[in-house]
Amino acid sequence: MTADCLFCKISAGEIPAEKLYEDDEMLAFRDIAPQAPVHFLVIPKKHIQDPANVGEEDEALIGRMMRIGSLVAKENGITDFRLIYNNGLEAGQTVFHIHMHVLGGRSLTWPPG
């Protein structure tokens, strides 16, 4: 855990979130500013700053993020969805703890904007 990280504080239970899934390694919770009818985040409890900092030892963990995202999407009634990882400020990353956005529940356009 990194003391000043918002998502580390959420995973530690210090900041409330609408949790959709939790286990020893992973947490899924609703986005506070949803961009689609269904929009939630999946984070590892291990602090990794961003996708560019994923190490070889993290490959299985990141694969689990995709599986958990798909599982929670299905539990929330969506089978068509978009997965998004942002890396850095110019890409739209605002919290520097790796996280995967899962969006669905409406038709999504490409490119996103």
C-alpha positions as CSV (number, residue, x, y, z in Angstrom):
1,M,0.0,0.0,0.0
2,T,1.2,3.5,-0.8
3,A,0.0,5.9,1.9
4,D,-1.1,8.7,-0.5
5,C,-2.8,6.5,-3.1
6,L,-6.6,6.9,-3.4
7,F,-7.1,3.3,-4.7
8,C,-4.8,1.8,-2.0
9,K,-7.0,3.6,0.6
10,I,-10.2,2.2,-1.1
11,S,-8.8,-1.3,-1.1
12,A,-7.8,-1.0,2.6
13,G,-11.3,0.1,3.5
14,E,-10.2,3.6,4.5
15,I,-12.4,5.3,1.8
16,P,-15.8,3.9,1.0
17,A,-16.7,2.6,-2.4
18,E,-19.6,0.6,-3.9
19,K,-17.8,-2.7,-4.1
20,L,-18.9,-5.3,-6.7
21,Y,-16.2,-7.9,-6.1
22,E,-13.4,-8.4,-3.6
23,D,-10.9,-11.1,-2.8
24,D,-7.4,-11.1,-1.4
25,E,-5.8,-9.7,-4.6
26,M,-8.5,-7.8,-6.4
27,L,-11.2,-5.3,-6.0
28,A,-14.0,-4.1,-8.4
29,F,-16.1,-1.1,-7.6
30,R,-18.4,1.4,-9.4
31,D,-16.8,4.5,-10.9
32,I,-17.8,7.7,-9.1
33,A,-18.2,9.5,-12.5
34,P,-19.7,6.9,-14.8
35,Q,-19.3,7.3,-18.6
36,A,-21.8,4.5,-19.4
37,P,-24.8,2.9,-17.7
38,V,-22.4,0.3,-16.4
39,H,-19.0,1.6,-15.5
40,F,-16.8,0.1,-12.8
41,L,-13.1,-0.3,-12.1
42,V,-11.0,-3.3,-11.4
43,I,-7.8,-2.8,-9.4
44,P,-5.2,-5.1,-7.9
45,K,-4.7,-4.5,-4.2
46,K,-1.0,-4.6,-4.9
47,H,0.1,-1.0,-5.8
48,I,1.4,-0.8,-9.4
49,Q,1.6,2.7,-10.7
50,D,0.5,2.2,-14.2
51,P,0.5,-0.3,-17.1
52,A,4.1,0.7,-18.0
53,N,5.2,-0.5,-14.6
54,V,3.7,-4.0,-14.8
55,G,6.6,-6.4,-14.1
56,E,7.0,-10.0,-15.3
57,E,6.0,-11.1,-11.8
58,D,2.6,-9.2,-12.3
59,E,1.5,-11.0,-15.5
60,A,-0.9,-13.5,-13.8
61,L,-2.3,-10.7,-11.7
62,I,-3.1,-8.5,-14.7
63,G,-4.7,-11.5,-16.5
64,R,-6.9,-12.0,-13.4
65,M,-8.0,-8.4,-13.8
66,M,-9.5,-9.2,-17.2
67,R,-11.2,-12.3,-16.0
68,I,-12.7,-10.6,-12.9
69,G,-13.8,-7.7,-15.1
70,S,-15.6,-10.1,-17.4
71,L,-17.2,-11.9,-14.5
72,V,-18.4,-8.7,-12.9
73,A,-19.7,-7.4,-16.2
74,K,-21.8,-10.5,-16.7
75,E,-23.1,-10.3,-13.1
76,N,-24.2,-6.7,-14.0
77,G,-26.1,-7.8,-17.1
78,I,-23.6,-6.8,-19.8
79,T,-22.0,-9.2,-22.3
80,D,-20.7,-6.4,-24.7
81,F,-18.3,-4.1,-22.9
82,R,-15.1,-2.1,-23.3
83,L,-12.0,-2.5,-21.2
84,I,-9.7,0.5,-20.8
85,Y,-6.3,1.0,-19.2
86,N,-4.8,4.5,-19.2
87,N,-1.1,5.1,-18.9
88,G,0.0,8.7,-18.0
89,L,-1.6,12.1,-17.8
90,E,-2.0,12.6,-21.6
91,A,-3.8,9.2,-21.8
92,G,-6.3,10.3,-19.1
93,Q,-4.8,8.5,-16.1
94,T,-5.8,10.5,-13.0
95,V,-5.1,8.0,-10.2
96,F,-1.7,6.5,-10.4
97,H,-2.6,3.0,-9.3
98,I,-3.2,0.6,-12.3
99,H,-6.9,0.1,-12.9
100,M,-9.1,-1.2,-15.6
101,H,-12.3,0.6,-16.6
102,V,-15.1,-1.7,-17.7
103,L,-17.9,0.2,-19.6
104,G,-21.1,-1.1,-21.1
105,G,-24.8,-1.0,-21.2
106,R,-25.0,1.2,-24.3
107,S,-23.5,1.4,-27.8
108,L,-19.9,2.7,-27.5
109,T,-18.3,4.6,-30.4
110,W,-14.8,4.4,-31.8
111,P,-12.6,6.3,-31.5
112,P,-13.6,7.3,-28.0
113,G,-12.7,11.0,-28.3
